Amino acid sequence: MHSTPARHGPIDELYRSLATDDGKAAVSVILKLRGETCDIDCLYCYEKRKEAPGGARIDAGQVRRLAEIFPGRRLAIELHGGEPLTAGREHIAEVLRELAAQPAVVRVSMQTNGVLLDDAWLNLFESVYPGLRIGVSLDGDSKGNAWRVGYDGAPVYPKVAAALRLLAARGWKAGVIAAVTPAVVGRAEEVLDHLAGFKAVNVVSFVPCFDTPVQRPTAVSGRRVPASRLLQQAAVGAEGGPAWAISPSQYAAFVLAATARWIAGGHFARLKLEPAVSTIRRLRGLGTGFCHFSDLKCDHVFTLYPDGRLGSCDELPWPQAQITRLDQPGEPDIVAAQRRLPLLNQGKDLMERCTGCSYRSACGGGCIATRWRYEKAGDQDAYCDYRMRMIDGIAALLAQPAHPDGAWCRTARWRPQTPNSMRDVDAFLFRWGRRDAARPPVRLHTSAYGNINTVGEPGIHEADDLDPGHPQWNEAIETGVRPLVDAVTGPWGCVTYDSCEGHPYDGLDMLPTERRIGILPRDRAEYARVAAALCRAATAAAPSLPASVQVTVGRAELECESSGRSVPVVDLVLLPAPGHGWAEYFAAVDEATRAVAAALDGERPAGYRCACLVPAPEMPLREGVPV
């Protein structure tokens, strides 16, 4: 079995600069066709909180200029607002024709509130740009759309629902962006079921309203205050932010509940769920186009306003995010301006903390704009905690989809080992426990740096995979980790795929390794039982552990070299406790091992309930929600 601890890389692996890529990466350009102009007045709208020109429209000439700025680079265009359809049919047709004429444009999407969408608009799209991707903003069911109202304060949900039914009747598919607010928290399952009930919907993206810093209502021009702004004024100013805001922990709980329903309800067969799918892809070692999970972050995202202002991502604060103007630069000028822009430099610097994080391969660093806001609030840890909680829970759902309670375990954490592979997982499982299986002698090398080391380099193992029936089994297990191995292979009856007593590697240019044991469940049901039992054992052992050692349960995947598939595994790991160094750890790890082994002896992998199971938190509608 090949297994070495993961090592971390530089920030460039998380945040790719436009200056350092090879020019093949696409850039995303958000066209604010009408600035903040919109035919409805959602109370949480971030665009209307900016300094944006009202009434103007982006024209075809400005679109043409984009291709000139980025010669040879692919462009992914999003028509946005405000509400893009308020630009009018003829104007939208001109913009779409220009986009269709640009070879560099590889994708065009439109985000609309759907209120104006009708047969005439769909006829136009089908004739001018039939490949247009439609996204509709809808926060779930009618109750969830409490914050999406017209200027008269009346709900717009009925009109948007009608637009989705029209899309289905015309054979169109649409993605839905749904804001997660207190109006949907605690109702993830019914909200997802409702959205999945629209036949046109093939993508659902749940986005958080992390608006706690918002302290003032949107400015009103003119003497008459619309009913919608009166509702907003009533919702702003309370302690903890506006009444539509949620916390990162609430969002993580909502995403996990929605993902569990997406799996259990069979919705995965016909619609994509974000951020679940991007998390799954990163857990599987695959790429994703979602910038929150990829290295194509703010340097590869641009926003154009009707007055020619060209800036970075529209979620960053404006005007601080403005880079230059459309009529001035080429790509080299933009790169130079990006390097000078304080906001982008600050955002990139925030990701320094990500370079040493064990979640970096699955998380991808998250959203720079959100990270920046939480840093300003002095609580960037809350953002990181939600990302880790979400990854842990989705990793559990992947490994044990029939037992979703594991998603709420706070003890089992996503802790991949790289590399982590075995020659033939199925053959190894078949051989385990069979007395009649052939067990020829293996190459066995023992040293201070680990047993079964056939490469000759500390920490790098190209091992023959042994089982307790092999005559060399006892010789192969390191003394320090034997109590843990005996507990899980004996009374627990589990299969171990890896074990290590931990090594300080004194005098070598290598990082120390911790004491650990890896369990290879035979099936998903056993995985769920083992993970829950390890949680119970780790919780029971915690009070008896020396101060310098902590125990954790790690979720990971083991690659089968012969088939190329990956299987979920669970690791029990003893780590240095926060504030303690490796010397203190190795002085106390044997004592900690005895405590953990005793806790394992008092448990068995039976049942699926862990010790720290906390149900998905529910949150009632806050005062001021206009329902």
N, C-alpha and C positions, 0 to 999 in steps of 0.2 A: 504494500500500500504506500502511495506517495502522499506525504502530508508535511507541509511546512507552514509556519505562521505567515499570515498576509503581511506584506510590506507596503508602505504608502508612498505616493509619488508627489511630484510638484504640482503647483496650482494650475499650470498649463494643461494638465490632464482633465481639469474640471471646468476651466474657463478658457476657451480658445480665442485668441486675439485675431481680429480681421487682418492684422499685419503679418501674422505668422502662419496662417493657413496657406494651402496651395492654390487657392482660388477656385477650387471645385465645390466648396461648401456653398449651399444656397443661402441667401439672405432673405429674411422675412421683412416685408414692408407693409405697414398698416396705413392705409389711406383713410384719413378722417375726412370723408367726402363733404360733410357739412360741419366740421368742427364739433361743437357740442350741441348743435341744433337737433331737436328731437320732437316728435309729435306726442310723446308721453313724458311723464316726469317722475321716474323712479326715485324714491326717497334716498337710496344709497348711491346714486350715480356719481362715480368718481370723475367723469369727464366734465360735468357741470361745475365741479369744484375748481377747475383749472382756469387760467387766463387764456381763453380761446376765442377766436373771432367768430361772431355769430352771423349767420346768413350766407356766408361765402361758400363757394363750391370748388373742389378740385376739378380741373378740366383735363382734357385729353392731352394737351401740350405738356402739362406737368407730368403726366404718366410717361410720355415719350422721353422726357428728360431723365427719368429714373434709369432707363436702359442705357442712356449715354453715360451716366455716372458710374455704373457698374458694368463695364464692357466685358463680355465673356463669362459673367457670373450668372448663375440661375437665380431667378426671382420668384418668391412665393408671396402673392399679393392677397391682402385681406381688406375688403371694403367694409369700412366701419363708420362709427359715428360717435355721438349722436345716432341718428337714424339715417342710414344711407338712402333709403327710398324717398326721403323728403327732397332729394335732389331733382326728382322728376324723371319721367320715362325717357324723354329724348336725351337728357344729359347723361343718364346712366348708360343708355345705348351707345353714346359716343365714347364713353370711358371703356366700356366692354369691347368695342370694336378696336380701340387702340391697344388694349391688352391682348386681344386675339392676334394682332398683327406683330407682336413682339416675340421673336423666337426664344428669348431668354426667360420669358414668363412660363413657368412650369405648372403653376397651380394658382387658381383664383377662387377665393371664398368670400362669402358675404355674411356678415352677422347682422341680423335684423330682429326687431321686436315682433315682427309678423303682423302688426295691426293693419298695415296698408296692403299686405300681400293678397293678390287676387288673380283671376285668370289672365287678365291683361299683362300683369307683370310676368307670369310664368310663360305666356306666349312670347314675350320679348326675350326672356332668358333662353328659351329653346331655339329661337331663331338667330340670336346674336352670339351667345356663348353657352352652348348646351352643356359644356362640362363644368359650369359654375357649381360650386359647393355651397349649400345653404346651411347656415346655422341660425337657430332661433333661440331667443332668450326667454326662458320659462322656468320659474322656480318650483317645479313640481305641480301639485294640485292647486285648487283655488285657494285653499287656506295658506299654502306655502307662498303664494304670490301676493301676500298682504302688502308688500312694499312696492309693488309694481302697479302704479295708478296713472290715470290721466291728470291733466292740470286741474280738472274738476274734482279730483279726489276719488273718482269712481274706478273700480277695478277694471283692468284690461284683459284679465284671464280669458273671458269668453271669446273675445276676438282672436286671441292667439291660438286657443284650442281649435277654433274654426279654421285658422290658417293651416294648422298641422293636418287637419282632416282633408282640406283641399289638396295639400301636397300629396297625401296618400292616394286620393282619387285620381290625380294626374300621374301617378307612378314615380313621384319624386321621393328621394330620401333626404333626411335632414338630421343634423346633429342638434342637440339641445345643450345650452349652457345654463346651468341651474345654480343660483347663488344659495349658499348654505347660511341661513339666518336662524334666529330663535323660532321662526314660524315653521321650520322643518326639523329642528334638532329633536331627537327622540322618536322620529317618525320615518327613519330612513327606508324601512321596508315598504311602507305604503306609498311613499313618495316615488320610489323607484318603480314599483308596480304600476303606478299611475302613468308615469312617463313611458314605460314600456308598452302600455296599452294603446299608444298612438302608433299606428302601423308605419307611418313615415319615419319614425325615429330609429336611427341605427347607431347613434352615438349619444351618450349622456356624459357630460363633464360637470362634476360638482366642484364649484369654486367657492372659497371661503370669504365671508365678509369680515376680514381682520381689520375692522375700522375703529377699534378702541381709541386711537389717537384723535379721531374727528371730534372736535369740540364746538364747532360753529356750524349753523345751517348754511346752505348755499345762498349766495347773494341774490337779491331780487332786483331786477331793473324795472322801473316804473313804480307808480304809487299803489297800484292794486296788487295785493298779494294773493296768488292762486291758492285754491283750497289744498293742493298738494303740498305747497310750501308751509302752510299752517300745520299740516300733519307732520312734516319734517321738523319744524321748529319744536313741536311737542315731544318729538322723539330724541332730540339732541340736548346735551347738557347734563344728563344724569351721570352719577358716579359709575365708572366702568365703561364710559363711552356711550354712543348712541344706542337706541333700543334694538337696532338691527344687527349690532356687532356680536360676534361670537369669539371665543378663545381658541387658541390652537388645540388644546386638549379636547374641546367639544368637537372640533372639526375632525380630528383623528378618530374619535368614537363614531361619528356619523359615517365616515368613509368605510370604516371596518364593518359596521352594520350593513351598509349598502352593498359592500363587496360580498359579504356572507349571503345576502339575499340574492344578489346577482348569480351566485353559484347555485344555491339551493333551489331557486326558482327557475333555473334553466335559461335565464335571460342572456347568459354568455353566448348562447348559440346564435343569437340574432342581433345583439347590439354590443358595442364597445363601451366600456365604463372607465372613465378617468377620474382620479389618478390611479385606479387599480391596475389597468393594463400596463401603463408605463412602469409602475412598480414591479409588476410581474416580469416584464421584459428585462429590467435591470437585475432582478434576482436570478434570472436565467442566464445572465451574461450577454444579453442582446441589447442593441441600440434602440433608441426611440427619438422621434422628432419633437417631443414635448420638451421645451427649453428648461423646465424645472428639473428635468432628469438628465439632460444632455450637456455637452460642453459648448454648444452653440447658444451662448447666453446673450447678454446685452450688446456685445460688440457686433452681433449678427442680426439684431432686431432694430428696425428703424420705423419711425412714425412721421408721416407727412401731413401737415395741416394746410388748409386752403390758402393761407397767406404766404406759403412758401417756407415756413419753418420746418426744418428737418432735424429730428432728434432721435434719441434712443427709444427704448420700450415705452409704450404709453402708460404703463403702470408705475413708472418712476415719476417723481414729482417734477412738475413743470412750473416755471421755465428752466429750472436747473438742468433738465435733461436735454435741452436744446443743444445740438452740435454745431449746426451752421444753417445756411439757407440754400434752397434748391438751386438758385441761379448762380451759385459760386463754385461749388466743388466738383472735383472728380474723386475717384476712390482714394488716391494718395492723400488728398486734402482731408478727406473724412477720417482716414487713419490718424493723421497728425492731430486733428481736432479731438478725436476720441482720447488720444494719449494726454491731451491737455485738460480734458474735462474733469474737474474735481469729483463730480458725482460718480462717474464711471470708475475712477481710480479708488474712491472710497468703497464702492461696491465690490470691486475685485479684491481689495484688501480684506474685506470681511470674510472672504473664503479661505484665508490662511488657516483658520481653525479647522477647516475641512480636510486639510492635507494629512493630518494625523488621525483622522477619525476612522474607526473600523467599519462605519456604515457608508463610506464614501462611494464604493462601487455600486451600491444599490440606490443611494440617495441622489448622487450627482450634484449635490450642493444646493438644490432647491432654487427658489426665486430670489434674485438679487434685490428686487424692489421691496419684497416683504421682509427679507433679512435686514435691509437698510432701515425700514420703519421700526422693527423691533430693536435694533441696535440703538436708534435714537431714543427709544423708550427705556433703554437699559435692561432689556429682557430678551436678548437674542437666544438665550438658553431655552426659552419657551418654544421658539420656532424649531430649534434642533430636536427638542424632546418630542414634539408632535411628529416630526419626520421619522424618528426612530420608532415611536409607538406604532405608526402606520406600517412601517416596513416589517416590524416584528409580527404584527397581527396578520398581515397578508401572507407572510412566509408560513405562518401556522395554517392558514386557510388552504394554501397550496398543498401542504403536506398532508392535511387531514380534513378534506372538504366535507366529509360526512359528520364531523364532530367540530362544529364551529366555535364551541366554547373555548377552545385553545387560543383563539384570537385575542381573548381578554387576559391571558396570562401575562403577568409583569415580570416573571422570573426567567422564562425562556426568551432569549434574545437572538436576533440574527447575527451570527458570528462565523462568517465563512472562513475556511482555510484554503490557501492557494499555494501550490496546487493541492488537490484532494482527489485522488483517483485510485482505482483498483483494476487489475487486469481483467477479471471476469467476475462481476458481482453475482450473477446467477449461479455460476459454478461454485463459488465460495459458499453461498447460502445452501446449495444442495448438499455440499460436503459436510457442513456444520451439523454435528450430532449424529451422523451416520457412521456406525461402527465398521461397515463394510467398504467405506470409501478408501480409495488408494491414497496413501500419504507417504510419498517418497521423501528421502532426506532432502533438507533444504540448505542453502548457503546461509550460515549464521555467523555473524560477527558481532561481538559485544565490546563495548568501549565505554569510556566515561561520557561519551557524547550521545549514547543511545544504542540500543540493540538492533539487530537485523540491519546493520548498516553495511550495504554491499557496494556503495559507491566510494567510500573512503573520505567523505567530506562531512564535517559535523553538521547535524541538522537536516541533511538531505538523505532520504531513505528510499531505496529501490528494493522493497521488501517482498519476500515470499509471504503469502497470506496464510497464516496458521490458524488452527482451531484447537480447542481443548483436547481433541482426540489425537493430535499429532504428538509423537514421542518427544519432540523438541519444544513443545509448548511452554513448559515450566522454565526451561533455559532461556526462552525468548522474552519472557515478561520481566521488565525491570522491577527491582525489589521495591522501590518507593511507591509504585502505583499498583502493586499486586493486591492490596486490600480492596481497592475499588474494582479491579478486574474480577477478583474472586466473587465479590458480592453480586455483580450484574450477570456473570456467566453461570453462577451457581444457583442460589435461591431464586434469582429473577428469571433465569432461563433465557437470557438475551444473547444476541450475537454482537461481539465487539469487532470493530474493523480497524481500531487504532488505539494505542495507549502510549503515554510518555510520562516518565516520572519528573520531568522538568530538569533543565540544565542551565547553570549560570554562565557557562562558556568563559570562565575566567582566563584572561590573557589572550583571548581571541577577538577579532574584530567582528563580533556577532552579537545580536541582541539575545538576551536570555529567553528561554522558553518555559512555559508554565506546565504544571502537572495537569494531565487531562486523560479522559477515556472517552472513546467514541463508540456509540451504539448504532448498529445497522438494523432497523426494524424489518421484519419479514413482510409486512404489509401495512397499509395506512391505519388500520384499526389498532394494530400493535404500536405503531408510531404514536398515536394519540394517547394510549395507555401509558407508554413509557415516558412521554413528555410530561404528562400529569403527575406520574409517580416521582419523577426527578424533581419536579417543582415542590412536591410535598416533602421530599427528603431534604432538599436544599433549604427549605424554610425551617424544617425541624432542626437542622444542624447549625443554622446561623447563630443562635445564642451561645453555642459552645465553641465557636471558632476563635482562635487567637486574633488579636486586633489587627495584625498585619496581613491577614488572609481573608479573602471573600470567595464564595462559591457561586457559580452561575451556570445556567443551562443554556447551551448554544444550539441554535438551529443552523444547519448547513446542508450542502448537497455533495454527494459523492459521485464522481464520474466513473462510468464503466468504460474502460479503454477499448474493449472488444466490440461493444455495441454503440458507443458514443452517447448513450442516454445517461441522465442523471437521476439519482434516487435520493430522497430526503433522509437525513441522518440526524441524530441528536448527540450532543457532546456534553459531558459534565466536566467543568473546568474550574480549577482553583487558581485564582488570580491575586496579585498584590492588591490589598485594600487601598482606597484613596488615601494619599498622604504617607504611604509607606513604600520604601524602596525594595529592590530585589534582595539585598542582603538580609533584611528583616524577614522577607518572605521565605527564603530558603531556610532560615533558622527555625521557622515555625510550621513549615508545610507538612512535616510528618505528623505533628500534633493535629493539624487540621484534617489530614487524611483519615486519622483514626475517628475523629468526630463525624466526618461525612460517611465513612464506612458503617459506623454504628447506626446512623440515620437510614442508610440504604437497607440495612438488615431489618429495620423496623417497618419497611414498606414493601409492597409488591406492585407490579404493573397491572393493577386491576381497577377498573372504573376509569372514567374520563374527567373527573373533577380535580382541578389543581388546588393548591392551598391559597393562592392569591386571587382566585377568580372574583372579578368585580364586574357585575352586569354593565352593559352599555348605559352610560349616564343619560338620564332624560332631563329635559329642561322645559318648563312650561313657558308659554308665551309671556314675554315681559310686558310690563305696563307700558302702554303707548303704542302697541302694535295695532295698526288700523284694520281690524277684522270686522 
